[in-house]
Amino acid sequence: MDELHVVPVGGGESNRLSAGDRRLSGLAWMPDGREIVFSSRRGMPQQLWNVSASGGTPRALPLVGEGTVWPAISRTGHRLAYVRSTFDTNIWRLDLPREPNSSSGHPLKLIASTWRDNNPQYSPDGTKVAFVSDRAGSLDLWVTNADGSSPFQLTSQGAQSTPRWSPDGRRIAFASFANSNENIFVIDAEGGATKPITTGPANHNSPCWSSDGRWIYFTSNRTGKAEIWRAPAEGGSESQMTHQGGWAPQESPDGKMIYYQKQFSETAIWKIPPEGGVESPVLESATVANLYLWQPFNDDIYFVQRVRNSSISTEDRIQFFDFATQMITTLGRLEKRANLGLSISPDRRKVIFTQIDQDEHDIMLVENFR
């Protein structure tokens, strides 16, 4: 999570104006120095917010809509310029090769709309896929058959992310942004009321279940920085797992290790035993392209690596890392960039992932802003 601070030019204590932001993408002062306009995903859609320079609750600027970044304000304050981004992500499927170094075929668009579809995860039996989409107007949880048919909306509160199936396939844990912070909830896979797992003013996100279904691991910034915590799936006291930073935990199927990234932008993968202990790096020689673009098993990890082809171009590859041999094998090459989500089918024959299919930007101008 990002934070917005103000500090006197001559030095002194900083004043925090906002917390729990994601992707702070530009800010602009009003000419009188009393207010700041900034771009953030604090409410999930990236949009512009306004906050007093002396503190207070940020408020959204609805006149410019979603997908707005990098604001600039004229000297008189009457004009606001910003960048409007059109960002469409869809979920694709790739058949994995049966033998090393054999062809993986071509990716197939599996779940798509004209809006964002991301964060896919196969159900434990491989018959369903949970994902996040704003096709109905806000980011909510959806479930579809494994072939992409018969999608149905599971939640309607908006600002949802990272759905994760319980080991028995009966429940789904997810993060929800409300009242200026994120918390972890659980919902039945068929729908119904949501049950809170975490509460409080801190931000909690990126949940995952333990292999026995007793625990839910998640990221929390309650100590001042993102760390891995866990809570009983049926409710109870929460405990801290990491102390040197932790994001996006995933437990191995045998329950012997928790894998995670250190920071939101971290590209290496680390591990720690569920009972606690010394953390150690697992994958440092290759960089993971983005958060959530990897999945561990007992003896190996699948991940997306962004490989530089030249000084101006890169290629995303689906890679396989074997713990025993320490070898990386390329399983597939993607035509476009992957983003927010990768899931391997239970039989390991397919991989689904989020791909950025449209990423366009326009400069917009608002007259008579103030």
C-alpha positions in Angstrom: 0.0 0.0 0.0 1.1 3.6 -0.7 0.7 6.7 1.6 0.6 10.4 0.8 2.6 12.6 3.2 3.3 16.4 3.4 6.5 17.6 5.0 7.6 21.3 5.6 10.2 22.6 3.2 12.5 23.5 6.0 12.2 20.0 7.5 10.3 18.6 10.5 7.6 16.0 11.0 5.7 14.7 8.1 1.9 14.7 8.1 0.2 11.7 6.6 -2.8 12.7 4.4 -3.9 9.3 3.2 -3.1 5.6 3.9 -4.1 2.3 2.3 -3.7 3.7 -1.2 -2.8 1.5 -4.2 -0.9 2.8 -7.1 -0.5 6.5 -6.2 -0.1 7.8 -9.7 0.6 11.5 -9.6 -0.5 14.5 -7.5 -1.1 18.2 -8.0 -1.4 21.1 -5.5 -4.2 23.7 -5.8 -2.7 27.2 -6.4 -3.6 28.3 -2.8 -1.7 25.4 -1.3 -4.7 24.3 0.8 -5.6 21.1 -1.1 -4.0 18.3 -3.1 -5.5 16.3 -6.0 -4.0 12.8 -6.4 -4.7 9.6 -8.2 -5.2 6.3 -6.3 -6.8 2.9 -6.5 -8.0 3.3 -2.9 -11.5 2.5 -4.0 -10.3 -0.1 -6.5 -11.0 1.8 -9.7 -8.1 4.2 -10.3 -9.5 7.7 -10.0 -8.8 11.2 -8.7 -9.2 12.2 -5.1 -9.0 15.5 -3.2 -7.7 16.0 0.3 -6.9 19.0 2.5 -3.2 19.7 2.9 -3.8 19.9 6.6 -5.4 16.5 6.8 -8.9 15.0 6.7 -10.7 12.3 4.7 -10.0 12.2 1.0 -13.0 12.5 -1.3 -13.4 11.2 -4.8 -13.7 13.6 -7.8 -16.6 12.0 -9.7 -16.5 14.5 -12.6 -13.5 12.8 -14.2 -14.6 9.2 -13.8 -12.4 6.1 -13.6 -9.0 5.2 -15.0 -7.6 8.7 -14.3 -4.0 9.4 -13.4 -1.3 12.1 -13.4 -3.3 15.2 -12.6 -2.0 18.7 -13.3 -3.7 22.0 -12.3 -3.2 25.4 -14.0 -1.8 28.3 -12.0 -5.2 29.9 -11.6 -6.9 26.6 -10.6 -9.5 26.9 -13.3 -8.2 24.0 -15.5 -7.5 20.4 -14.6 -5.6 18.1 -17.0 -5.2 14.4 -16.5 -4.5 11.2 -18.3 -7.4 8.8 -18.9 -6.5 5.2 -19.3 -8.5 2.6 -21.1 -7.5 -0.7 -19.5 -9.1 -4.0 -20.6 -7.9 -7.3 -19.1 -9.2 -10.8 -20.0 -8.5 -14.3 -18.8 -6.8 -16.7 -21.2 -6.0 -20.4 -21.1 -3.0 -22.3 -22.3 -2.6 -26.0 -22.6 0.7 -27.0 -20.9 3.1 -29.3 -22.8 3.0 -33.0 -21.7 6.8 -33.4 -22.3 9.7 -31.0 -21.6 10.6 -28.7 -24.5 7.5 -29.7 -26.5 5.0 -27.2 -27.9 2.3 -25.7 -25.6 0.0 -24.6 -28.4 -1.7 -21.2 -28.6 -3.4 -19.3 -25.8 -7.3 -19.3 -25.9 -9.4 -16.4 -24.7 -11.5 -18.0 -21.9 -13.3 -15.3 -19.9 -13.7 -11.9 -21.5 -15.8 -8.7 -21.5 -15.2 -5.1 -22.6 -14.1 -4.4 -19.0 -11.6 -5.9 -16.5 -11.6 -9.6 -15.9 -8.7 -10.8 -13.7 -7.5 -12.8 -10.6 -8.7 -16.2 -11.9 -8.4 -19.4 -9.7 -9.4 -22.9 -10.5 -11.6 -24.7 -8.0 -9.9 -27.7 -6.2 -11.8 -30.1 -8.5 -11.0 -28.1 -11.6 -14.6 -27.7 -12.7 -15.0 -24.0 -11.8 -13.1 -20.8 -12.0 -13.5 -17.9 -9.6 -12.5 -14.5 -10.9 -13.0 -10.7 -10.5 -14.8 -8.6 -13.0 -16.3 -5.1 -13.3 -18.5 -6.1 -16.3 -21.6 -5.3 -14.2 -20.3 -1.8 -13.2 -18.1 -2.6 -10.1 -15.3 -5.0 -9.3 -17.1 -8.1 -7.9 -16.6 -11.8 -7.6 -17.8 -14.1 -10.3 -17.8 -17.9 -10.8 -17.9 -19.7 -14.2 -17.5 -23.2 -15.5 -13.9 -24.2 -16.3 -14.7 -23.8 -20.0 -15.8 -20.2 -19.4 -19.5 -20.9 -19.7 -22.4 -19.9 -17.4 -20.8 -17.0 -15.4 -22.7 -15.9 -12.4 -22.1 -13.0 -10.1 -21.3 -13.9 -6.5 -21.0 -10.5 -4.8 -22.4 -7.0 -5.5 -20.7 -4.8 -3.0 -17.9 -3.7 -5.4 -14.2 -3.3 -4.8 -13.5 -7.0 -4.4 -10.2 -8.8 -5.2 -8.2 -12.0 -5.0 -10.8 -14.8 -4.7 -9.3 -18.0 -3.3 -11.2 -21.4 -3.0 -11.2 -23.4 0.3 -9.6 -26.8 -0.1 -13.0 -28.5 -0.1 -14.3 -26.1 -2.7 -17.3 -25.0 -0.6 -16.1 -21.5 0.3 -14.2 -18.6 -1.3 -12.0 -16.1 0.7 -11.5 -12.7 -0.8 -10.5 -9.1 0.0 -13.0 -6.3 0.0 -12.3 -2.5 0.1 -14.8 -0.5 2.2 -14.7 2.4 4.6 -11.2 3.4 3.4 -9.6 0.1 4.1 -9.5 -3.6 3.0 -10.5 -6.6 5.0 -10.8 -10.4 4.3 -14.2 -12.1 4.0 -15.5 -15.6 3.2 -18.5 -16.4 1.2 -20.1 -19.7 0.2 -19.2 -20.8 -3.3 -22.9 -20.8 -4.2 -23.5 -17.3 -2.9 -25.1 -15.8 0.2 -23.9 -13.6 3.1 -20.3 -12.8 3.6 -18.4 -13.5 6.8 -15.6 -11.1 8.0 -12.3 -12.7 8.9 -10.4 -9.5 9.7 -11.7 -6.1 10.9 -10.1 -2.9 12.0 -8.5 0.2 10.4 -5.5 -1.5 8.8 -5.5 -3.0 5.3 -5.7 -6.8 4.9 -5.6 -8.4 1.4 -4.3 -11.3 -0.7 -5.9 -14.2 1.3 -5.1 -17.9 0.8 -6.2 -21.0 2.7 -4.0 -23.5 4.5 -4.0 -27.0 2.9 -6.1 -28.4 5.7 -8.7 -25.5 5.6 -8.1 -24.4 9.2 -6.3 -21.2 8.5 -6.5 -18.2 6.2 -3.2 -16.4 5.5 -3.2 -12.8 4.3 -1.2 -9.6 3.9 -1.7 -6.9 6.6 0.0 -3.5 7.1 -1.1 -3.2 10.8 2.5 -2.9 11.9 3.3 -0.1 9.5 4.4 -2.3 6.6 3.0 -5.3 4.7 3.6 -8.6 6.5 2.1 -12.1 6.3 -0.5 -12.9 9.0 -2.9 -15.8 9.6 -6.3 -16.2 11.2 -8.5 -19.2 12.0 -10.9 -19.8 9.1 -13.8 -20.1 11.7 -12.7 -16.9 13.5 -10.3 -16.2 16.4 -7.0 -14.6 17.2 -4.7 -13.6 14.4 -0.9 -14.1 14.5 2.0 -12.6 12.5 4.1 -14.9 10.3 6.8 -12.7 8.8 8.8 -9.7 10.1 10.9 -8.6 7.1 8.0 -7.9 4.7 5.5 -10.2 3.1 2.9 -10.1 0.2 0.6 -12.5 -1.5 1.1 -15.7 0.6 0.5 -19.2 -0.9 0.8 -22.5 1.0 2.2 -25.6 -0.7 -0.4 -28.4 -1.2 1.4 -30.5 1.5 1.2 -27.7 4.0 4.9 -27.7 4.7 5.8 -24.2 3.4 4.3 -20.7 2.9 5.6 -18.9 -0.2 5.4 -15.2 -0.6 6.9 -12.0 -2.1 8.5 -9.4 0.1 6.9 -6.3 -1.2 4.2 -5.3 -3.7 6.9 -4.7 -6.4 9.1 -7.6 -5.2 10.2 -10.0 -8.0 11.7 -12.8 -5.9 9.8 -15.5 -4.1 10.5 -16.5 -0.5 9.4 -19.3 1.9 8.8 -19.8 5.6 7.4 -22.8 7.6 3.8 -22.4 8.7 4.9 -22.8 12.4 7.3 -19.9 11.8 11.1 -19.8 11.7 13.8 -18.6 9.3 12.7 -17.3 6.0 14.7 -18.2 2.9 14.7 -17.2 -0.8 13.4 -19.7 -3.3 13.5 -18.0 -6.7 16.0 -15.2 -7.1 17.7 -16.0 -10.4 14.5 -15.2 -12.4 12.1 -12.4 -11.8 8.4 -12.8 -11.4 6.6 -10.4 -13.8 3.9 -9.2 -11.4 2.2 -9.9 -8.1 0.0 -13.1 -8.2 1.6 -14.4 -11.4 3.0 -17.6 -9.7 1.8 -20.8 -8.0 3.8 -23.2 -5.8 3.5 -26.9 -5.5 5.4 -29.3 -3.2 8.5 -29.6 -5.4 8.2 -26.8 -8.0 6.7 -23.4 -8.9 5.0 -22.1 -12.0 5.5 -18.4 -12.7 5.4 -15.7 -15.4 8.8 -14.2 -16.2 9.2 -10.9 -18.1 12.2 -11.4 -20.3 13.9 -8.5 -22.1 14.3 -9.2 -25.8 15.9 -5.9 -26.7 16.4 -2.4 -25.2 12.8 -1.5 -26.0 10.8 -4.8 -25.9 10.0 -7.6 -23.5 8.3 -11.0 -23.7 6.2 -12.7 -20.9 6.9 -16.4 -20.6 5.3 -19.1 -18.5 8.1 -20.8 -16.7 8.5 -24.0 -14.5 11.1 -24.0 -11.7 12.1 -27.4 -10.3 13.4 -27.2 -6.7 15.6 -30.4 -7.0 17.4 -29.5 -10.2 17.2 -25.7 -9.8 16.4 -25.6 -13.5 13.9 -23.3 -15.2 11.9 -24.6 -18.2 9.9 -22.4 -20.6 6.3 -23.8 -21.0 4.8 -21.1 -23.1 5.3 -17.6 -24.6 2.6 -14.9 -24.4 1.8 -12.4 -27.1 1.0 -9.7 -24.6 1.7 -8.8 -21.0 0.3 -10.9 -18.2 -1.3 -9.2 -15.2 -2.9 -10.0 -11.9 -3.5 -13.7 -11.7 -2.3 -17.2 -12.7 -3.8 -20.6 -11.8 -2.7 -24.1 -12.7 -5.5 -26.7 -13.2 -5.4 -29.5 -10.6 -4.3 -32.0 -13.3 -1.5 -29.6 -14.3 -2.6 -29.8 -17.9 -3.8 -26.1 -18.2 -2.9 -22.7 -17.0 -5.2 -19.7 -16.9 -3.8 -16.2 -16.6 -4.8 -12.6 -16.9 -3.6 -10.7 -20.0 -3.7 -7.0 -20.8 -5.5 -6.8 -24.1 -6.0 -3.0 -24.3 -3.9 -0.3 -22.6 -4.5 3.1 -24.1 -4.1 6.7 -22.8 -5.5 10.1 -23.6 -4.9 13.5 -22.2 -8.1 15.1 -21.0 -8.9 18.7 -19.9 -11.5 20.0 -17.5 -12.5 23.7 -17.8 -13.8 25.7 -14.9 -12.4 23.2 -12.4 -12.5 25.8 -9.6 
